[in-house]
Amino acid sequence: MQFILSCHIRQGGGQITFTPDDIELQDVNYNYEKGGYLDVSAIDKKAVVTPKIQLKKGIYYVEASYAEHGVAKAGLIYDELRNGKDLVNDAEFIVNPEDNRLSFRAKIHNDSAIRFKIRLTGDAQENDYVQLLQVRIVSSKLTYIYPLFCLLFCFLALDLILWGYFKYYRLWNPEEKAVFLLLSFMAFFIGLPLYRNGLSEPANMDLKFHLQRIEGVYKGLLSGQFPVRIQPEWLNGYGYASSVFYGDIFLYFPAVLRIVGFTLQDAYKCYLGMLHIIAVFLSFYSFKKITKNNVAAMTGSVLYVGSTTNLSLLYTTTMVGGYSAMIFFPLIITGFYLVFTQEASSREYKRIWIILTVGFTGLLMTHMISCLIVGVYSVLCCLFMIKKVLRKDTLFVLMKAVCATVFLNLWFLVPFLNYMLSEKLRINSELGRDWGDSDIHALLGSFVGKGDGRSLYNLFLHTDYHVDYAILFILLLYIVTMPMQKKNFLTKYSRVFLVFTILAFWVCTDLFPIARIAESNAILLKFFLTIQYQYRFINIAIAIAVCLCAMFFAMEALEPKSVTFIVGLVCCFTLYQDCRYFETVKIDSIYLDSIDMGIMPGCFEMGKAEYLPTATDMENLVKEVEYDEALQVNDIKREYLAFTVSVTNPTGEEREILLPVLYYTGYRAFDTQSKNELKTVMGNNGRVAVMAPAGYKGTFHMAFYEPWHWRIGEIVSALTLCFLIVLAGKYIGFVPKTTPQ
């Protein structure tokens, strides 16, 4: 099924394999001699390499087996230096010292003579060595699928542009056209750091964590899971239930890009590009619903998406979950604004629940912590507007939003609650912790410490998370012009936004009595500890403040010419501020494949490993299948998290076979012939244990099977989604049709 584009490889029957007799040593002068072993004593040798192989432009799979001691790096190199460099794609990765095999996918951009190499690093000790045993290079059909996919995407994009032009753009008035073009430019502009090769490498591990999530969904789809529940590559192939607890629905887009041949970093960049577009136009839609003014909504979108808080989440701390959640803040604010301000008897009023449903679903599917924060503000908002909440029509709309959100997300909520309530995991063990007489200030030390215990000074001048000067300027302008503001509908509710803006900023500072509130109630203490860091409250504060700014431009408190001048000034200053910020973003890391993440033992970074079974010790996980000595195991085949094992149990007792897979409810084993189920339980160190019955002789297949109630939740969610798509397509549009001027 796989074949090679190069004539040299084609002679080998579709692939090329290098054996120990073929391997060479590369010296410091780029000369080569026979030999596959290298240690620190050979000071004039650089690496162990394969003979050169001529590859045409395309995508290839590289597999290698090796032996090593110490820290070693591997990668592809050009046979001749290019611009003084030899690394293909500038990528070199650390090999896992706990394994003796590696495989990765490489993209060759031009016809090239290349070699595979492995070398010791400068940290090598006296007894360190590397030995290359075998290398296999195979061409992938993705060589053709990838350009076809890109071509199809270009045609679809062109078709969408032409449809949008004839359906909407040519019918808009000049103001609408100018607004659309500026928003399109903004969507392009905030992605400028992504148009360089590589990715920024922040001090924390969030970038690698989110890259791992994409790779986990990608490998989960390849393993046959849909939706993906257990990501198979984590913990050196033991699998990790990250997708059960962390909404991954938007990561299916970059995962599919990985399947058709995109590199990991390109798939990630396309995902961020998609988020940019959604953020710009969804925030504009939200502000337009509130202000009924194109220019005001456009200014709000520029301020919000171009805020340094927003960009810091994306490029400095790479908290993609938090950034994704920020996209939906304006939509939720808009939903509550409309439900409390619109005429309850109107036809449009009965559709507001759709906006709230989409907003809360977006939060649930991107960042649970942001969902908690917005949930608290939503409760405060409802209490503040309690008289309107208790109206029959309003209560009905809110209940519809709650029910629709639950039904739409049952596919995620059912497994989440199932594991939270029944599995013995670190996360629910922490939830049940008794804090006793612990010092509240000590417990909240990380919360206020890493949140900087932010003073008012830091709130406006902090490097990463602060209120931008453009937003601050408009807020001050709003306050100064309050005596001149007309007493109308928009002005009345802008005062409510002002109250919530002040409250939201207060929560972000050390003036807010966090410790005193936490002392009053164990639930509130748990809430702050779950949020983890105080700076996370700044995201919703920025969203509320920008809503107020957008309302100010629609209130007609100033002359139209003055408004136009200020809008232009604010937009230009925001773009300038972003340019200055982009200068601080360093692009210095290459991530082409999961192996390029260079993560040492344990394979994938687990953070606090909250979703690990409590019985599991990560330091003592072995890769081999373990079984009782009395058993006769003849054949073991593995594919991702599934095992097929031929076994004979000659004893009169049930015997255990331990598989190198973390146990979560859902793993089951069946005899391949009789289809009878074998008992599957949690074994030693939290691993899957299959019990071979007394006298059993046969072959069983062990894999993950979703429980029936999970599938019912998925069906309900799918039906709800279809219903919402029909309603959304009928009722909601970004810009209404207009007639030619």
Secondary structure, 3 states (H helix, E strand, C coil): CCCCCCHHHHCCCCEEEECCCCCEEEECCCCEEECCEEECCCCCEEEEECCCEEECCEEEEEEEEEEEECCEEEEEEEEEEECCEEEHHHCCEECCCCCCEEEEEEEECCCEEEEEEEEECCCCCCCCEEEEEEEEEEECCHHHHHHHHHHHHHHHHHHHHHHHHHHCHHHCCHHHHHHHHHHHHHHHHCCHHHHCCCEECCCCCHHHHHHHHHHHHHHHHHCCCCCCCCECCHHHHCCECHHHHCCCHHHHHHHHHHHCCCCHHHHHHHHHHHHHHHHHHHHHHHHHHHHCCHHHHHHHHHHHHCCHHHHHHHHHCCCHHHHHHHCCHHHHHHHHHHHHHCCCCCCHHHHHHHHHHHHHHHHHCCCHHHHHHHHHHHHHHHHHCHHHHCCHHHHHHHHHHHHHHHHHCHHHHHHHHHHHHHCCEHHHHHHCCCCCCCCHHHHCHHHHHHCCCCCHHHHHHCCCCCCCHHHHHHHHHHHHCHHHCCCCHHHHHHHHHHHHHHHHHHHCCCCCCHHHHHHHCHHHHHHHHHHCCHHHHHHHHHHHHHHHHHHHHHCCCCCHHHHHHHHHHHHHHHHHHHHHHHCCCCEEECCCCHHHHCCCCCCCCCCCCCCCECCCCHHHCCCCCEECCCCEEEEEEEECCEEEEEEECCCCCCEEEEEEEECCCCEEEEECCCCCEECEEECHHHEEEEEECCCCEEEEEEEECCCHHHHHHHHHHHHHHHHHHHHHHHHCCCCCCCCCC
